[in-house]
Amino acid sequence: MNIQTKKLPKNLLEITVEIPFSEIKPFYQRALEEFGEEIKIPGFRPGKAPLEMVKNEIGEIKILEEGAEKMLNDKYPEIMEKALHSDQGKKSIPAGPPQIQIQKLAMDNPGIFKLTVPLIPTVKLGNYRRIKIEKKEKIEIKDEETEKVIDELRHIQAKESAVDREIRTQDKVQIDLDLFIDKVPLENGQIKDFHCLIGNDQYLPGLSENLKGLRRGEEKEFSFTYPADHYDKKLAGKKVDFRAKIKNIYQVDLPELNDEFAKNVGPFKTVSEFKEKIKENLLREKKNKEEQKTEMEILNKLIEVSEFEELPEILIEHELDKMLDELQDSIVNGQAGSFKFEDYLKAIKKTEEDLRKDLVPQAEKRIKIALAIREISLTEKIEPEKKEIDEELAKLKKIYQNQEQAIKNLESETGIIYVKNLVVNRKVIEWLKNKLNVKA
């Protein structure tokens, strides 16, 4: 086996390897036998046709290419070990699978293959022990926050009845809305059967005041100027004209806030116990969010004070694949309901390729964070114990208990490495929080 290496820009290592046919031949034979097991040849049972007939049916080149692929998979660790111990590849670590090109492949001749391998970029850590994080204020839950949750729970159990009278505060109304800018109908601005709670203008501030006093069947026109920082750029800062038609009015009767209500909502004996539990849950949720914010602040500062070699394109593309998979899963299987990813792309008026381009800076940032965490774990000798890996694996298997393939993936060699990295990342972040004295 003859190996030559060449360092390419953006942390790629090009490996050209020449392998004698004597080492390729056993894999060619194995590929031929496997094709023989699969192919159907008239007059023969599966796997019983003469191999010469199989070769004629499949074609020698296709069998040779399949054998070469098997051979490279088998010899890849050996190829990498030799390549990475050469002068150019010294101390380098692969960051992912190689791209393989067949340079020369023919029967009874040496095979020549080119492997392009992304390498883990080196990181020069800054003084991460002296990162400055702003002191956080004490986390508290205000009474109005608790009352808001209680009000939402009461509305879930409210009784609604259609009424024929003018609209009042706390009524629920069903309306048709038409939106115009400069008397021109807004694209996608025709909203049928829109339900809103009078007094709760979460989506359209000022809507309630314009609807109060109207009756079923009546229409009203009014205007509203959207805030300059509104998320929808085509509406931000614009004066929009509305035409609303009242279709139905429902009186909402909320259940009385008493001990009986508390018992119906959960295992609570009294209203005060119920309120205390809500406050406790809100506090825990707020603390978790604050913890995540602090961790992100630390990680952002960490990559700010550190220097990174160029990131391989292959590594960025791999991270983009992961991010798109995560986004697609959150859209298709999210808590808000099931949506098609194609519909999401239409809604944001982007192609998948546009989205990939938009996500590149975020992908690069995620890679740098992972590299910096890895470097700290090596520098500070932060390693997971077997017990910690086993516990994390058990937790993940419980989450995916009904997904057989996901369980198999977790139990594979790659899956165990993934779980180990999860534990290491968590331990490094905890270590940093302790050193910086920002642990909640």
Secondary structure, DSSP 8 states (H G I E B T S, - for coil): -EEEEEEETTTEEEEEEEE-HHHHHHHHHHHHHHHHHH---TTS-TT-S-HHHHHHHH-HHHHHHHHHHHHHHHHHHHHHHHHHTSTTTTT--B-S--EEEEEE--TTS-EEEEEEEEB---EE---GGG------------HHHHHHHHHHHHHHT-EEEE--S---TT-EEEEEEEEEETTEEEEEEEEEEEEEETT--SSSTTHHHHHTT--TT-EEEEEEE--TT-SSTTTTT-EEEEEEEEEEEEEEE----SHHHHHHHSS-SSHHHHHHHHHHHHHHHHHHHHHHHHHHHHHHHHHHS-EE----HHHHHHHHHHHHHHHHHHHHS-TT----HHHHHHHTT--HHHHHHHHHHHHHHHHHHHHHHHHHHHHTT----HHHHHHHHHHHHHHTTT-HHHHHHHHSHHHHHHHHHHHHHHHHHHHHHHHTT---
